Every structure is written in structure tokens, then in C-alpha cells.
Amino acid sequence: MTQALEIRGEAGEPIPHGIKSLSKLGIEFRRSEYSIVAAGPGTGKSLLAAMLATKTNVPALYFSADSSAATQMARATAMITGDDVKQVKEALLGGDFSEYAKILGARWWTRWNYDARPKPSDLERDLLCYYEVYNVMPHLVVVDNITNVDTGAVGDAESYTFGLEGLNEYLSEMARVTKAHVLGLHHVNGPHADGLTPIPLSGVKGQISRVPNLILTIHVEVDEMGSRVLHVSPVKNREDMADPSGNTFASLRLNRRNLRLEEIDDGLPVYV
């Protein structure tokens, strides 16, 4: 057993996200582990992933198959600077983006790939390129979304699920080999696609819950001030508490101005 002390290295080291309400529920994104964030379209899973890639300030590689370069650049710039995302978009599309470019350029350790349909070989190529340039593997790898990864022809529902299962095994192995935390974004089943009620573990599309160390689902509500609140549920967590029903969650308010996710208060997260 003591051999584990020598071979562990950075494995198990949490990515420093600094979100108190997540930590209170035992939600940590640990290196050498694979996690999934599943939610309906437009619910905020990409915002959560982008916030992790920018807020944690660690070496990161983000495969953005689901969103364009312009969209992700505007989001990341607003999150980093705190400026209004509309102002950022105006500067990007027609104004002077030079000052923002300097700020983004200083974050050289965060790299992005915008291929709409990357293959596993493309993921490996970019990881090797990252290591070649920086002499270190990323601490955080985001795959947005895992269904955008080209795993070959899919003829029916059974082969679709089998392909997802194999891809999950592959991404979990990637986490072990690179000692990165690999975060995959994923969809949910039809009845939960509106994202308005807690999403259970069974709501994850393709029933691919066996492999990931951590699975989070997100549902939303609009509060009395007209703000959008994201409720993040740990429906599977090998390291800490989990509630497969999705009815235990941490709540974060979306600042629509700069797209940052903010703590609602210093109290405990909501329990239903």
C-alpha cells in the first residue's frame, strides 16, 4: 500500500475552484479523475466549465466543440475582467479589442480547440502539443460536449450507448495518464431537457454513470429579482456525499452582466 505514496504524484489534488457552496457539498474536481456535468441545453453547463477554466487559473485545455471561438472568447473575457459581456462583444466585433487581447494573452496557459467534431486522436495530439510547448500536462481538460467527439459510425441506440461508454473509459484513462482533471459536458434525457426541476442520476443521457468519479446535474430557476440561479446537484460522488435524486444541490446566481457565477450567501446550500 505504501507504493501508492510514491506513484500518486499530483493524483487526487483538487483544482482550486474557490466556490464555497460546492465545497460544502464535497464537490471537488480532483486531478487524475474524470467527471461529467449534465444538463439541458442553455442551462449553464458550459458557463460552469468556462468559469472553472478561467477562475482556477491553472494550466487548462478546453475542447469547445459546442461553442464558437467568438462566443467563448466573449464569455471568458467578461468572466476574467468583470466587464459587461455586451461591451466585450462590441469590442470584439467592431471596436478596439487590443486591451482585452493583452489580458487574454497573459493567460497563455489556457488553450482552446474549436473543432466541431474532434476525434480522440485530435484530443491526444493537442495534449502532446501542450506538453511539447509548456513541458507540463494541463491540470484541467474540458470536453464540451462529449457527444461531439467522433467515435465512429453510430447505427442505433445500442451502438450509441456503447460508443459513449467506450468514450467515458477513454476519458477516464486520459485523466489517469495525464494526471489532469478531465471534465466532460453531457446532455440529459428528454423529460429533463427543460432544466427546470432537479435532474436525478437516471436523467443522464445514455445511462453512462458507471465510469465517472463525479457526476453533477444542473437545473435552473429565475428568482424574485429576475436573476437566473443555477442549482448544482452531486448525483454521484465517490469522494463524498451524493444524492442520486438530484434534490440536494448548491445554488449559484448567474451575473448576467459578466457571466460570472456568484455565491448567493454564506449559508449552507439548499436541501430539499
C-alpha positions as CSV (number, residue, x, y, z in Angstrom):
1,M,0.0,0.0,0.0
2,T,2.8,2.4,0.7
3,Q,3.8,2.2,-3.0
4,A,0.8,4.4,-3.6
5,L,2.6,7.3,-1.9
6,E,5.3,7.1,-4.5
7,I,3.2,6.7,-7.6
8,R,0.4,9.1,-6.6
9,G,2.2,12.3,-7.5
10,E,-0.4,15.0,-8.1
11,A,-3.3,12.5,-8.3
12,G,-6.2,13.4,-6.1
13,E,-5.1,17.1,-5.8
14,P,-8.2,19.3,-6.1
15,I,-8.4,22.0,-8.7
16,P,-8.7,25.2,-6.6
17,H,-12.2,26.4,-7.8
18,G,-12.9,28.5,-4.6
19,I,-16.7,28.1,-4.8
20,K,-17.7,27.6,-1.1
21,S,-21.2,26.3,-1.8
22,L,-19.7,23.5,-3.9
23,S,-17.1,22.6,-1.4
24,K,-19.7,22.4,1.4
25,L,-21.3,19.6,-0.5
26,G,-18.0,17.9,-1.0
27,I,-17.8,18.8,-4.7
28,E,-14.1,18.9,-5.8
29,F,-12.6,18.5,-9.2
30,R,-9.6,16.3,-8.5
31,R,-6.6,15.6,-10.7
32,S,-6.4,12.1,-12.3
33,E,-10.2,11.9,-12.1
34,Y,-12.9,12.1,-14.6
35,S,-16.2,13.9,-14.1
36,I,-19.4,14.8,-16.0
37,V,-21.6,17.8,-15.8
38,A,-25.0,17.0,-17.4
39,A,-27.8,19.5,-18.1
40,G,-30.3,20.6,-20.6
41,P,-29.4,22.9,-23.5
42,G,-28.8,26.5,-22.4
43,T,-28.9,25.6,-18.7
44,G,-25.4,26.8,-17.9
45,K,-23.1,23.8,-18.0
46,S,-20.7,25.5,-20.5
47,L,-20.7,28.6,-18.3
48,L,-19.7,26.5,-15.3
49,A,-16.9,24.8,-17.3
50,A,-15.6,28.1,-18.7
51,M,-15.6,29.6,-15.2
52,L,-13.5,26.7,-13.9
53,A,-11.1,27.2,-16.8
54,T,-10.7,30.9,-16.1
55,K,-11.2,31.2,-12.3
56,T,-9.0,28.3,-11.2
57,N,-6.1,29.9,-13.1
58,V,-4.3,26.5,-13.7
59,P,-2.9,25.1,-16.9
60,A,-6.0,24.2,-18.9
61,L,-7.0,22.8,-22.3
62,Y,-10.6,23.4,-23.4
63,F,-12.1,21.5,-26.3
64,S,-15.0,23.7,-27.3
65,A,-16.8,21.7,-29.9
66,D,-20.2,23.0,-28.9
67,S,-19.5,26.8,-29.0
68,S,-17.6,29.0,-31.4
69,A,-14.4,30.9,-30.8
70,A,-16.2,34.2,-30.8
71,T,-18.7,33.0,-28.1
72,Q,-16.1,31.5,-25.9
73,M,-13.8,34.5,-26.2
74,A,-16.5,36.9,-25.2
75,R,-17.5,34.8,-22.3
76,A,-14.0,34.2,-21.0
77,T,-13.1,37.9,-21.4
78,A,-16.2,39.0,-19.4
79,M,-15.5,36.5,-16.7
80,I,-11.9,37.4,-16.3
81,T,-12.3,41.2,-16.4
82,G,-15.8,41.6,-14.9
83,D,-16.8,43.8,-17.8
84,D,-20.2,43.7,-19.4
85,V,-20.3,40.9,-21.9
86,K,-22.2,43.2,-24.4
87,Q,-19.3,45.7,-24.2
88,V,-16.8,42.9,-24.8
89,K,-18.8,41.6,-27.8
90,E,-18.9,45.1,-29.3
91,A,-15.2,45.5,-29.0
92,L,-14.7,42.0,-30.5
93,L,-16.9,42.6,-33.5
94,G,-16.1,46.1,-34.4
95,G,-14.3,48.1,-31.7
96,D,-10.8,48.1,-30.4
97,F,-10.1,44.7,-28.7
98,S,-6.4,45.4,-28.1
99,E,-6.6,45.9,-24.3
100,Y,-8.7,42.8,-23.9
101,A,-6.2,40.9,-26.2
102,K,-3.4,41.8,-23.8
103,I,-5.4,40.4,-20.8
104,L,-6.2,37.2,-22.7
105,G,-2.6,36.9,-23.9
106,A,-1.4,36.9,-20.3
107,R,-3.4,33.7,-19.7
108,W,-1.2,31.8,-22.1
109,W,-1.5,28.6,-20.1
110,T,-5.3,28.3,-21.0
111,R,-5.6,26.9,-24.5
112,W,-8.7,26.3,-26.6
113,N,-9.6,24.0,-29.5
114,Y,-12.7,24.8,-31.5
115,D,-13.0,21.8,-33.8
116,A,-16.7,20.9,-34.1
117,R,-16.2,17.2,-34.4
118,P,-12.8,16.2,-32.9
119,K,-11.6,12.6,-32.9
120,P,-9.9,11.0,-29.9
121,S,-6.6,11.3,-31.9
122,D,-7.2,15.1,-32.1
123,L,-7.5,15.2,-28.3
124,E,-4.3,13.3,-27.9
125,R,-2.5,15.5,-30.5
126,D,-3.4,18.7,-28.6
127,L,-2.4,17.2,-25.3
128,L,1.0,16.2,-26.7
129,C,1.4,19.7,-28.3
130,Y,0.6,21.3,-24.9
131,Y,3.3,19.2,-23.2
132,E,5.8,19.9,-26.0
133,V,5.3,23.7,-25.7
134,Y,5.0,24.0,-21.9
135,N,6.7,20.9,-20.6
136,V,3.7,20.1,-18.4
137,M,0.3,18.5,-19.0
138,P,-2.8,20.6,-18.3
139,H,-4.2,20.3,-14.8
140,L,-7.7,20.7,-16.3
141,V,-9.1,19.3,-19.5
142,V,-12.7,20.2,-20.6
143,V,-14.5,18.3,-23.4
144,D,-17.6,20.3,-24.4
145,N,-19.6,18.2,-25.3
146,I,-18.6,14.6,-25.1
147,T,-21.3,13.7,-27.8
148,N,-19.4,15.9,-30.2
149,V,-16.4,13.6,-30.1
150,D,-16.3,11.5,-33.2
151,T,-16.1,7.9,-32.0
152,G,-17.1,6.4,-35.4
153,A,-20.4,5.4,-37.1
154,V,-23.4,5.1,-34.8
155,G,-26.2,2.9,-36.3
156,D,-28.7,2.5,-33.4
157,A,-29.4,3.4,-29.8
158,E,-27.3,0.4,-28.5
159,S,-24.2,1.3,-30.5
160,Y,-24.7,4.9,-29.4
161,T,-24.6,3.9,-25.8
162,F,-21.7,1.5,-26.3
163,G,-19.8,4.4,-28.0
164,L,-20.4,6.7,-25.1
165,E,-19.4,4.0,-22.6
166,G,-16.1,3.5,-24.5
167,L,-15.5,7.2,-24.7
168,N,-16.0,7.5,-21.0
169,E,-13.5,4.8,-20.4
170,Y,-11.1,6.6,-22.7
171,L,-11.5,10.0,-21.0
172,S,-11.1,8.3,-17.6
173,E,-7.9,6.8,-18.8
174,M,-6.8,10.2,-20.1
175,A,-7.2,11.6,-16.6
176,R,-5.1,8.8,-15.1
177,V,-2.3,9.1,-17.7
178,T,-2.1,12.9,-17.8
179,K,-2.9,13.5,-14.1
180,A,-5.4,16.1,-15.2
181,H,-8.9,16.5,-14.1
182,V,-11.0,15.7,-17.2
183,L,-14.4,17.3,-17.2
184,G,-16.9,16.1,-19.8
185,L,-20.1,18.1,-20.5
186,H,-23.1,16.0,-21.5
187,H,-26.9,16.1,-22.2
188,V,-29.8,14.7,-20.2
189,N,-32.9,12.6,-21.2
190,G,-35.9,14.3,-22.8
191,P,-38.1,14.7,-19.7
192,H,-35.3,16.7,-18.0
193,A,-34.2,18.7,-21.0
194,D,-36.1,21.9,-19.9
195,G,-33.8,22.0,-16.8
196,L,-36.5,23.4,-14.5
197,T,-36.6,20.6,-12.0
198,P,-33.8,18.6,-10.2
199,I,-32.2,16.1,-12.5
200,P,-31.5,12.6,-11.0
201,L,-28.7,10.3,-11.9
202,S,-31.0,8.4,-14.1
203,G,-31.6,11.5,-16.1
204,V,-28.1,11.5,-17.6
205,K,-28.4,10.6,-21.3
206,G,-27.2,7.2,-22.2
207,Q,-27.0,5.9,-18.6
208,I,-23.3,6.3,-18.5
209,S,-22.9,6.7,-14.8
210,R,-20.5,3.7,-14.1
211,V,-17.1,5.3,-15.0
212,P,-17.0,8.9,-13.8
213,N,-15.8,9.7,-10.3
214,L,-18.2,12.6,-10.1
215,I,-21.4,13.4,-11.9
216,L,-23.2,16.8,-11.4
217,T,-26.5,17.8,-12.9
218,I,-27.8,21.4,-13.2
219,H,-31.3,22.8,-13.2
220,V,-32.2,26.4,-13.1
221,E,-34.8,28.8,-11.7
222,V,-35.5,32.6,-12.0
223,D,-35.6,34.3,-8.6
224,E,-37.8,37.2,-7.5
225,M,-35.2,39.7,-8.8
226,G,-35.3,38.2,-12.3
227,S,-31.9,36.6,-11.9
228,R,-31.1,33.1,-13.0
229,V,-30.0,30.7,-10.3
230,L,-28.1,27.5,-11.2
231,H,-28.6,24.6,-8.8
232,V,-25.7,22.1,-9.0
233,S,-26.6,18.6,-7.7
234,P,-23.9,15.9,-6.9
235,V,-25.8,12.8,-8.1
236,K,-22.6,10.7,-7.9
237,N,-19.5,11.4,-5.9
238,R,-17.0,8.7,-5.0
239,E,-15.2,11.0,-2.7
240,D,-18.0,12.5,-0.6
241,M,-21.8,12.8,-0.2
242,A,-24.0,12.1,-3.2
243,D,-27.8,12.3,-3.7
244,P,-28.9,10.3,-6.8
245,S,-32.3,12.0,-6.7
246,G,-30.7,15.4,-7.5
247,N,-32.7,17.0,-4.7
248,T,-29.6,18.1,-2.8
249,F,-27.8,21.0,-4.5
250,A,-25.6,24.0,-4.2
251,S,-27.0,27.3,-5.6
252,L,-25.1,29.9,-7.6
253,R,-26.5,33.1,-9.1
254,L,-25.6,34.0,-12.7
255,N,-24.5,37.6,-13.1
256,R,-26.0,38.3,-16.5
257,R,-23.7,41.3,-16.9
258,N,-20.3,39.5,-16.8
259,L,-21.5,35.8,-16.8
260,R,-19.8,35.1,-13.5
261,L,-21.4,32.6,-11.2
262,E,-21.7,34.1,-7.7
263,E,-22.4,32.8,-4.3
264,I,-25.9,33.6,-3.1
265,D,-24.9,33.9,0.5
266,D,-22.5,32.4,3.1
267,G,-25.1,30.0,4.5
268,L,-25.4,26.3,3.7
269,P,-26.6,25.2,0.3
270,V,-30.3,24.4,-0.2
271,Y,-31.5,21.0,0.8
272,V,-34.9,19.7,-0.4
